[in-house]
Amino acid sequence: MGAWDLLLTGLVILLGLCGVLLPGVPGSWLVWAGVLWWALKDPRPIAWAVLVGATVVLLLSRAVRWALPNRRRRRDEAMRRMTAYGGAGAVLGFVVVPVLGAVPGFLGGVYLAERLRLGRHGEAMASLRSAMRHGGAGLLTELFACLLITGAWLGAVLAG
């Protein structure tokens, strides 16, 4: 597989990661499609193992999201900022503390957004709990699954 194909695959996966944070964009399916494209172009067994793992992780995340209560908050400016901070925190946490750092990074990002908006610790914590009850847990589940898939793909590309 050439460098341009890897770059395009990486861009599709990155677009999918960003799409997880945007309403109406099928981000997790874009990440999976990027891995599928890579596996079809790269005939090594590790590519197919990553594709099978990505499929399993994606289906498990869908099952977890289905089991969570389906409550959505309205999409105002504060919610967009909170989602952006949470997504950036999850990616940063995933890089700093591999895999497990995504969860505290997401929570820390949402807390930071609310602390900057509201100004007080107690109000920011209450808003964080409310955000996680009203759709934040589902968003975190999908983002974590996509980060796992991206990490597996990146590890396979760097190993091979």
Salt bridges, closest charged atoms under 4 A:
ASP5 OD2 - LYS41 NZ 3.95
ASP42 OD2 - ARG44 NH2 2.95
ASP76 OD2 - ARG74 NH1 2.76
GLU77 OE1 - ARG80 NH1 3.07
GLU114 OE1 - ARG117 NH2 2.66
GLU142 OE2 - ARG62 NH2 3.74
GLU142 OE1 - ARG65 NH1 2.14
